[in-house]
Amino acid sequence: MAKQKKETKAQLGKQYPRYRFYLNPYQDLRWTMCPQCKNKMHQRKLPLVIHVDPAYLLSLNKTCRYCPHCDLLIAHQNDVEGFLAAYFSRPDLEIVGNDYLVVGTMDRAIWKRGIQQPLTVQETLDALHDFKDVVTFQLTGGWVRDKTRPPTKK
């Protein structure tokens, strides 16, 4: 079973907030079933807006897991980090390994416009849909060794 924790943050973008968001740190768990309602997860491809320290703001068109019942969007951390490592792999940038934060989503039309001509930080913030909630799930249960000591052989 998954246990949920909530985190809250101030609104950054100018657009209305969308989705409850979870960045999945578990490489071997792909959440085919919603961790909350246990319904089947769907896929949704949308531009995620990512802030990378110290001052980089970029968007990634990413396929994520989505539960329409809970309005929960799940991105896989290793996929996001793989993209960031490839994006910042030029020798003159020492950004690889810096802290990052997935701050929200943007509309596809604005993302496509940003591919043709890079958006300014202000234009990106004007188009940004923050997340309604950022949640975390921790795995609980599973195979747990009994707390009592096994009998010793004589």
MDTraj code that builds the backbone (N, CA, C; nanometers):
import mdtraj as md
import numpy as np

residues = "MET ALA LYS GLN LYS LYS GLU THR LYS ALA GLN LEU GLY LYS GLN TYR PRO ARG TYR ARG PHE TYR LEU ASN PRO TYR GLN ASP LEU ARG TRP THR MET CYS PRO GLN CYS LYS ASN LYS MET HIS GLN ARG LYS LEU PRO LEU VAL ILE HIS VAL ASP PRO ALA TYR LEU LEU SER LEU ASN LYS THR CYS ARG TYR CYS PRO HIS CYS ASP LEU LEU ILE ALA HIS GLN ASN ASP VAL GLU GLY PHE LEU ALA ALA TYR PHE SER ARG PRO ASP LEU GLU ILE VAL GLY ASN ASP TYR LEU VAL VAL GLY THR MET ASP ARG ALA ILE TRP LYS ARG GLY ILE GLN GLN PRO LEU THR VAL GLN GLU THR LEU ASP ALA LEU HIS ASP PHE LYS ASP VAL VAL THR PHE GLN LEU THR GLY GLY TRP VAL ARG ASP LYS THR ARG PRO PRO THR LYS LYS".split()
xyz = np.array([
    [0.0831, -0.1190, 0.0000],
    [0.0000, 0.0000, 0.0000],
    [0.0875, 0.1253, 0.0000],
    [0.0361, 0.2315, -0.0519],
    [0.1084, 0.3572, -0.0560],
    [0.0500, 0.4510, 0.0488],
    [0.1373, 0.5210, 0.1145],
    [0.0966, 0.6174, 0.2142],
    [0.1259, 0.7557, 0.1574],
    [0.0307, 0.8482, 0.1668],
    [0.0424, 0.9783, 0.1002],
    [0.0818, 1.0861, 0.1993],
    [0.1702, 1.1761, 0.1513],
    [0.2041, 1.2979, 0.2241],
    [0.1790, 1.4144, 0.1317],
    [0.1360, 1.5277, 0.1841],
    [0.1104, 1.6451, 0.1018],
    [0.2167, 1.7513, 0.1258],
    [0.2498, 1.8222, 0.0181],
    [0.3368, 1.9385, 0.0275],
    [0.2618, 2.0542, -0.0367],
    [0.2799, 2.1742, 0.0139],
    [0.2141, 2.2900, -0.0459],
    [0.3196, 2.3929, -0.0837],
    [0.2839, 2.4783, -0.1812],
    [0.3763, 2.5828, -0.2239],
    [0.2964, 2.7010, -0.2759],
    [0.3598, 2.8165, -0.2825],
    [0.2955, 2.9356, -0.3349],
    [0.2835, 2.9250, -0.4866],
    [0.1830, 2.9931, -0.5438],
    [0.1627, 2.9874, -0.6886],
    [0.2655, 3.0737, -0.7595],
    [0.3260, 3.0177, -0.8637],
    [0.4294, 3.0847, -0.9409],
    [0.3768, 3.1319, -1.0757],
    [0.2980, 3.0472, -1.1426],
    [0.2478, 3.0775, -1.2759],
    [0.1253, 3.1667, -1.2737],
    [0.0952, 3.2237, -1.3894],
    [-0.0189, 3.3145, -1.4023],
    [-0.1476, 3.2411, -1.4408],
    [-0.1364, 3.1177, -1.4891],
    [-0.2535, 3.0406, -1.5301],
    [-0.3083, 2.9625, -1.4104],
    [-0.4304, 2.9129, -1.4254],
    [-0.4932, 2.8378, -1.3169],
    [-0.4167, 2.7073, -1.2927],
    [-0.4090, 2.6633, -1.1685],
    [-0.3377, 2.5385, -1.1362],
    [-0.4096, 2.4163, -1.1934],
    [-0.3297, 2.3188, -1.2375],
    [-0.3819, 2.1933, -1.2909],
    [-0.3063, 2.0771, -1.2291],
    [-0.3720, 1.9681, -1.2137],
    [-0.3159, 1.8395, -1.1728],
    [-0.2598, 1.8397, -1.0311],
    [-0.2684, 1.7228, -0.9720],
    [-0.1924, 1.6913, -0.8521],
    [-0.0717, 1.6154, -0.9053],
    [0.0470, 1.6428, -0.8554],
    [0.1695, 1.5924, -0.9171],
    [0.2506, 1.5081, -0.8206],
    [0.3093, 1.4019, -0.8770],
    [0.3998, 1.3157, -0.8015],
    [0.5191, 1.2823, -0.8897],
    [0.6392, 1.3102, -0.8410],
    [0.7623, 1.2732, -0.9102],
    [0.8073, 1.1396, -0.8504],
    [0.7936, 1.0335, -0.9290],
    [0.8177, 0.8976, -0.8828],
    [0.9674, 0.8673, -0.8733],
    [1.0218, 0.8489, -0.7519],
    [1.1645, 0.8198, -0.7377],
    [1.1983, 0.6716, -0.7541],
    [1.0981, 0.5842, -0.7610],
    [1.1207, 0.4405, -0.7672],
    [1.1383, 0.3955, -0.9120],
    [1.2584, 0.3509, -0.9476],
    [1.2855, 0.3089, -1.0852],
    [1.2136, 0.1803, -1.1218],
    [1.1899, 0.0947, -1.0258],
    [1.1280, -0.0343, -1.0549],
    [0.9768, -0.0345, -1.0369],
    [0.9177, 0.0810, -1.0090],
    [0.7733, 0.0918, -0.9888],
    [0.7172, 0.1948, -1.0854],
    [0.6330, 0.1511, -1.1780],
    [0.5830, 0.2389, -1.2834],
    [0.4378, 0.2795, -1.2654],
    [0.3737, 0.2432, -1.1559],
    [0.2381, 0.2863, -1.1226],
    [0.1400, 0.2653, -1.2379],
    [0.1123, 0.1421, -1.2709],
    [0.0098, 0.1129, -1.3710],
    [-0.1296, 0.1276, -1.3109],
    [-0.1387, 0.1168, -1.1785],
    [-0.2633, 0.1406, -1.1058],
    [-0.2423, 0.2628, -1.0165],
    [-0.3450, 0.3443, -1.0033],
    [-0.3351, 0.4668, -0.9220],
    [-0.3038, 0.4300, -0.7773],
    [-0.2050, 0.4959, -0.7158],
    [-0.1713, 0.4646, -0.5771],
    [-0.2788, 0.5073, -0.4778],
    [-0.3761, 0.5879, -0.5228],
    [-0.4828, 0.6312, -0.4327],
    [-0.6111, 0.5515, -0.4502],
    [-0.6658, 0.5527, -0.5722],
    [-0.7978, 0.4926, -0.5944],
    [-0.7900, 0.3531, -0.6555],
    [-0.6708, 0.3082, -0.6940],
    [-0.6465, 0.1747, -0.7506],
    [-0.7080, 0.1549, -0.8894],
    [-0.7546, 0.2614, -0.9555],
    [-0.8025, 0.2509, -1.0931],
    [-0.6841, 0.2468, -1.1882],
    [-0.7093, 0.2029, -1.3104],
    [-0.6033, 0.1931, -1.4105],
    [-0.5544, 0.3327, -1.4493],
    [-0.4229, 0.3479, -1.4575],
    [-0.3629, 0.4758, -1.4970],
    [-0.3652, 0.4866, -1.6490],
    [-0.3807, 0.6082, -1.6982],
    [-0.3731, 0.6379, -1.8405],
    [-0.2403, 0.7071, -1.8675],
    [-0.2134, 0.7380, -1.9929],
    [-0.0942, 0.8158, -2.0267],
    [-0.1375, 0.9511, -2.0801],
    [-0.0601, 1.0527, -2.0471],
    [-0.0872, 1.1865, -2.0960],
    [0.0471, 1.2509, -2.1299],
    [0.0579, 1.3024, -2.2516],
    [0.1816, 1.3680, -2.2937],
    [0.1589, 1.5185, -2.2881],
    [0.2419, 1.5854, -2.2098],
    [0.2269, 1.7291, -2.1936],
    [0.3600, 1.7923, -2.1582],
    [0.3742, 1.9219, -2.1849],
    [0.4992, 1.9921, -2.1526],
    [0.5115, 2.0200, -2.0025],
    [0.6141, 1.9639, -1.9418],
    [0.6465, 1.9928, -1.8019],
    [0.7462, 2.1081, -1.7979],
    [0.7257, 2.2015, -1.7087],
    [0.8181, 2.3136, -1.6914],
    [0.9078, 2.2815, -1.5725],
    [1.0394, 2.2896, -1.5956],
    [1.1376, 2.2490, -1.4954],
    [1.2320, 2.3651, -1.4666],
    [1.2527, 2.3929, -1.3386],
    [1.3520, 2.4927, -1.2970],
    [1.4760, 2.4181, -1.2504],
    [1.5928, 2.4543, -1.3069],
    [1.7203, 2.3932, -1.2680],
    [1.8067, 2.5023, -1.2079],
    [1.8608, 2.4751, -1.0874],
    [1.9482, 2.5740, -1.0225],
    [2.0719, 2.5970, -1.1054],
    [2.1242, 2.7154, -1.1145],
    [2.0838, 2.8356, -1.0436],
    [1.9703, 2.9130, -1.1116],
    [1.9617, 2.9165, -1.2427],
    [1.8589, 3.0018, -1.3040],
    [1.8187, 2.9551, -1.4426],
    [1.7952, 2.8258, -1.4593],
    [1.7509, 2.7740, -1.5886],
    [1.6044, 2.7332, -1.5778],
    [1.5266, 2.7726, -1.6770],
    [1.3867, 2.7358, -1.6839],
    [1.3635, 2.6744, -1.8211],
    [1.3231, 2.5485, -1.8258],
    [1.3043, 2.4825, -1.9544],
    [1.1796, 2.3969, -1.9498],
    [1.1350, 2.3544, -2.0684],
    [1.0163, 2.2695, -2.0755],
    [1.0503, 2.1394, -2.1469],
    [0.9849, 2.0337, -2.1056],
    [1.0080, 1.8996, -2.1579],
    [0.8735, 1.8397, -2.1929],
    [0.8538, 1.8023, -2.3189],
    [0.7303, 1.7372, -2.3605],
    [0.7412, 1.5903, -2.3209],
    [0.6718, 1.5502, -2.2178],
    [0.6940, 1.4215, -2.1515],
    [0.5646, 1.3426, -2.1396],
    [0.5740, 1.2130, -2.1635],
    [0.4608, 1.1241, -2.1391],
    [0.4619, 1.0846, -1.9924],
    [0.3511, 1.1111, -1.9249],
    [0.3382, 1.0827, -1.7821],
    [0.2200, 0.9892, -1.7601],
    [0.2150, 0.9286, -1.6458],
    [0.0984, 0.8504, -1.6049],
    [-0.0047, 0.9482, -1.5495],
    [-0.1333, 0.9180, -1.5740],
    [-0.2385, 1.0092, -1.5307],
    [-0.3608, 0.9312, -1.4851],
    [-0.4150, 0.9677, -1.3697],
    [-0.5393, 0.9113, -1.3187],
    [-0.6466, 1.0189, -1.3283],
    [-0.7449, 1.0021, -1.4173],
    [-0.8485, 1.1040, -1.4303],
    [-0.9410, 1.1117, -1.3088],
    [-0.9522, 1.0027, -1.2324],
    [-1.0390, 1.0027, -1.1148],
    [-0.9822, 1.0892, -1.0035],
    [-0.8517, 1.0822, -0.9840],
    [-0.7852, 1.1578, -0.8775],
    [-0.7191, 1.2854, -0.9291],
    [-0.7165, 1.3046, -1.0614],
    [-0.6468, 1.4162, -1.1260],
    [-0.4985, 1.4145, -1.0864],
    [-0.4414, 1.2941, -1.0841],
    [-0.3033, 1.2737, -1.0410],
    [-0.2139, 1.2491, -1.1613],
    [-0.1072, 1.3275, -1.1714],
    [-0.0091, 1.3168, -1.2787],
    [0.1209, 1.2649, -1.2183],
    [0.1763, 1.1584, -1.2759],
    [0.2988, 1.0987, -1.2233],
    [0.4062, 1.1020, -1.3314],
    [0.5185, 1.1662, -1.3008],
    [0.6356, 1.1644, -1.3889],
    [0.7426, 1.0800, -1.3202],
    [0.8238, 1.0125, -1.3986],
    [0.9271, 0.9260, -1.3423],
    [1.0589, 1.0032, -1.3327],
    [1.1122, 1.0091, -1.2130],
    [1.2311, 1.0883, -1.1827],
    [1.3500, 1.0493, -1.2691],
    [1.3722, 0.9211, -1.2922],
    [1.4889, 0.8811, -1.3710],
    [1.4757, 0.9262, -1.5166],
    [1.3550, 0.9335, -1.5712],
    [1.3359, 0.9852, -1.7069],
    [1.3665, 1.1346, -1.7142],
    [1.3179, 1.2093, -1.6161],
    [1.3423, 1.3540, -1.6125],
    [1.4916, 1.3813, -1.5961],
    [1.5558, 1.3103, -1.5051],
    [1.6988, 1.3312, -1.4823],
    [1.7823, 1.2891, -1.6027],
    [1.7398, 1.1861, -1.6736],
    [1.8089, 1.1453, -1.7959],
    [1.8022, 1.2538, -1.9018],
    [1.6852, 1.3156, -1.9162],
    [1.6711, 1.4265, -2.0102],
    [1.7604, 1.5433, -1.9696],
    [1.7592, 1.5795, -1.8416],
    [1.8404, 1.6923, -1.7944],
    [1.9893, 1.6657, -1.8150],
    [2.0341, 1.5441, -1.7887],
    [2.1754, 1.5097, -1.8088],
    [2.2134, 1.5221, -1.9552],
    [2.1258, 1.4772, -2.0450],
    [2.1539, 1.4873, -2.1888],
    [2.1497, 1.6334, -2.2349],
    [2.0551, 1.7101, -2.1839],
    [2.0384, 1.8499, -2.2244],
    [2.1573, 1.9351, -2.1813],
    [2.2063, 1.9117, -2.0597],
    [2.3162, 1.9921, -2.0054],
    [2.4502, 1.9209, -2.0154],
    [2.4697, 1.8342, -2.1138],
    [2.5923, 1.7556, -2.1217],
    [2.7054, 1.8252, -2.1960],
    [2.6822, 1.9457, -2.2449],
    [2.7920, 2.0166, -2.3126],
    [2.9043, 2.0424, -2.2126],
    [3.0292, 2.0377, -2.2591],
    [3.1425, 2.0513, -2.1670],
    [3.1500, 2.1880, -2.0972],
    [3.0959, 2.2925, -2.1571],
    [3.1069, 2.4250, -2.0969],
    [3.0028, 2.4495, -1.9874],
    [2.9072, 2.3584, -1.9695],
    [2.8050, 2.3743, -1.8656],
    [2.8319, 2.2789, -1.7503],
    [2.8344, 2.3313, -1.6320],
    [2.8540, 2.2484, -1.5127],
    [2.7230, 2.2389, -1.4361],
    [2.6154, 2.2133, -1.5075],
    [2.4827, 2.2105, -1.4496],
    [2.4397, 2.0693, -1.4112],
    [2.4989, 1.9682, -1.4744],
    [2.4594, 1.8302, -1.4485],
    [2.4740, 1.8009, -1.2992],
    [2.3682, 1.7484, -1.2408],
    [2.3695, 1.7165, -1.0982],
    [2.3142, 1.8269, -1.0102],
    [2.2841, 1.9435, -1.0667],
    [2.2258, 2.0514, -0.9869],
    [2.0830, 2.0162, -0.9474],
    [2.0360, 2.0809, -0.8416],
    [1.8990, 2.0606, -0.7974],
    [1.8021, 2.1109, -0.9037],
    [1.6872, 2.0469, -0.9122],
    [1.5844, 2.0888, -1.0062],
    [1.4477, 2.0710, -0.9405],
    [1.3479, 2.1358, -0.9988],
    [1.2123, 2.1265, -0.9481],
    [1.1170, 2.1321, -1.0659],
    [1.0274, 2.0349, -1.0768],
    [0.9224, 2.0385, -1.1779],
    [0.8153, 2.1310, -1.1211],
    [0.7974, 2.2491, -1.1830],
    [0.7104, 2.3521, -1.1251],
    [0.5687, 2.3523, -1.1806],
    [0.5459, 2.2911, -1.2975],
    [0.4105, 2.2901, -1.3519],
    [0.4097, 2.2445, -1.4963],
    [0.3010, 2.2791, -1.5644],
    [0.2845, 2.2451, -1.7053],
    [0.2534, 2.3718, -1.7838],
    [0.2559, 2.3587, -1.9157],
    [0.2136, 2.4701, -2.0007],
    [0.1318, 2.4135, -2.1159],
    [0.0561, 2.4989, -2.1805],
    [-0.0249, 2.4561, -2.2935],
    [0.0656, 2.4178, -2.4103],
    [0.0222, 2.3179, -2.4858],
    [0.1022, 2.2673, -2.5970],
    [0.1306, 2.3741, -2.7029],
    [0.0344, 2.4595, -2.7323],
    [0.0543, 2.5621, -2.8353],
    [0.1678, 2.6579, -2.7966],
    [0.1742, 2.6948, -2.6714],
    [0.2809, 2.7851, -2.6249],
    [0.4141, 2.7113, -2.6239],
    [0.4131, 2.5849, -2.5868],
    [0.5354, 2.5052, -2.5884],
    [0.5901, 2.4956, -2.7306],
    [0.5022, 2.4711, -2.8287],
    [0.5466, 2.4639, -2.9685],
    [0.6040, 2.5973, -3.0151],
    [0.5415, 2.7073, -2.9745],
    [0.5944, 2.8395, -3.0088],
    [0.7325, 2.8594, -2.9469],
    [0.7524, 2.8076, -2.8258],
    [0.8812, 2.8178, -2.7584],
    [0.9905, 2.7362, -2.8237],
    [0.9538, 2.6321, -2.8972],
    [1.0529, 2.5534, -2.9702],
    [1.1070, 2.6348, -3.0877],
    [1.0180, 2.7063, -3.1554],
    [1.0588, 2.7851, -3.2721],
    [1.1373, 2.9096, -3.2316],
    [1.0905, 2.9764, -3.1271],
    [1.1594, 3.0956, -3.0765],
    [1.1553, 3.0883, -2.9244],
    [1.2714, 3.0787, -2.8587],
    [1.2733, 3.0607, -2.7127],
    [1.1920, 3.1688, -2.6396],
    [1.1172, 3.1223, -2.5389],
    [1.0363, 3.2128, -2.4581],
    [1.1223, 3.2786, -2.3511],
    [1.0886, 3.4006, -2.3162],
    [1.1562, 3.4665, -2.2051],
    [1.1054, 3.4047, -2.0749],
    [1.1724, 3.4336, -1.9670],
    [1.1292, 3.3824, -1.8370],
    [0.9895, 3.4345, -1.8056],
    [0.9634, 3.5612, -1.8336],
    [0.8325, 3.6190, -1.8046],
    [0.7227, 3.5545, -1.8893],
    [0.7498, 3.5270, -2.0159],
    [0.6518, 3.4597, -2.1015],
    [0.6236, 3.3181, -2.0512],
    [0.7271, 3.2508, -2.0052],
    [0.7094, 3.1160, -1.9511],
    [0.6242, 3.1200, -1.8252],
    [0.6514, 3.2160, -1.7362],
    [0.5727, 3.2276, -1.6128],
    [0.4284, 3.2672, -1.6424],
    [0.4073, 3.3487, -1.7457],
    [0.2720, 3.3876, -1.7840],
    [0.1931, 3.2675, -1.8376],
    [0.2616, 3.1705, -1.8970],
    [0.1963, 3.0529, -1.9554],
    [0.1923, 2.9338, -1.8600],
    [0.2556, 2.9449, -1.7450],
    [0.2721, 2.8323, -1.6533],
    [0.1441, 2.8003, -1.5767],
    [0.1083, 2.6721, -1.5764],
    [0.0028, 2.6185, -1.4899],
    [0.0732, 2.5486, -1.3749],
    [0.0663, 2.6057, -1.2555],
    [0.1225, 2.5387, -1.1384],
    [0.0459, 2.4097, -1.1127],
    [0.0997, 2.3269, -1.0256],
    [0.0286, 2.2079, -0.9830],
    [-0.0639, 2.2455, -0.8681],
    [-0.1817, 2.1830, -0.8638],
    [-0.2740, 2.2042, -0.7518],
    [-0.2093, 2.1590, -0.6213],
    [-0.1444, 2.0442, -0.6289],
    [-0.0803, 1.9807, -0.5140],
    [0.0433, 1.9077, -0.5618],
    [0.1412, 1.8986, -0.4768],
    [0.2549, 1.8107, -0.5007],
    [0.2492, 1.7086, -0.3887],
    [0.2352, 1.5822, -0.4259],
    [0.2194, 1.4767, -0.3261],
    [0.3358, 1.3792, -0.3342],
    [0.3566, 1.3062, -0.2279],
    [0.4548, 1.1985, -0.2273],
    [0.3879, 1.0728, -0.1742],
    [0.4331, 0.9610, -0.2209],
    [0.3842, 0.8318, -0.1739],
    [0.5028, 0.7518, -0.1263],
    [0.4853, 0.6861, -0.0134],
    [0.5891, 0.5982, 0.0380],
    [0.5336, 0.4572, 0.0424],
    [0.6125, 0.3639, -0.0031],
    [0.5693, 0.2253, -0.0017],
    [0.5660, 0.1742, 0.1412],
    [0.4584, 0.1048, 0.1724],
    [0.4463, 0.0424, 0.3041],
    [0.4054, -0.1019, 0.2834],
    [0.4322, -0.1847, 0.3799],
    [0.3920, -0.3244, 0.3699],
    [0.4910, -0.4056, 0.2907],
    [0.4424, -0.5096, 0.2306],
    [0.5292, -0.5988, 0.1553],
    [0.5841, -0.7074, 0.2461],
    [0.6898, -0.7705, 0.2025],
    [0.7502, -0.8768, 0.2804],
    [0.8344, -0.8151, 0.3902],
    [0.7954, -0.8401, 0.5134],
    [0.8667, -0.7869, 0.6284],
    [0.9060, -0.9047, 0.7171],
    [1.0307, -0.9057, 0.7579],
    [1.0778, -1.0144, 0.8449],
    [1.0082, -1.0034, 0.9804],
    [0.9699, -1.1168, 1.0341],
    [0.9045, -1.1228, 1.1637],
    [0.9988, -1.0655, 1.2696],
    [0.9448, -0.9891, 1.3612],
    [1.0256, -0.9237, 1.4646],
    [1.0838, -1.0236, 1.5651],
    [1.0193, -1.1378, 1.5774],
    [1.0715, -1.2361, 1.6736],
    [1.1884, -1.3108, 1.6134],
    [1.2758, -1.3537, 1.6980],
    [1.3928, -1.4296, 1.6528],
    [1.3507, -1.5702, 1.6155],
    [1.4107, -1.6238, 1.5085],
    [1.3797, -1.7644, 1.4740],
    [1.4370, -1.8566, 1.5806],
    [1.3737, -1.9714, 1.5966],
    [1.4271, -2.0651, 1.6977],
    [1.5662, -2.1131, 1.6592],
    [1.6485, -2.1285, 1.7571],
    [1.7841, -2.1761, 1.7318],
    [1.7873, -2.3282, 1.7390],
    [1.8713, -2.3867, 1.6563],
    [1.8858, -2.5329, 1.6580],
    [1.9805, -2.5722, 1.7687],
    [1.9497, -2.6826, 1.8323],
    [2.0370, -2.7331, 1.9397],
    [2.1109, -2.8548, 1.8950],
])
top = md.Topology()
chain = top.add_chain()
for i, resn in enumerate(residues, 1):
    res = top.add_residue(resn, chain, resSeq=i)
    for name in ("N", "CA", "C"):
        top.add_atom(name, md.element.get_by_symbol(name[0]), res)
traj = md.Trajectory(xyz[None], top)
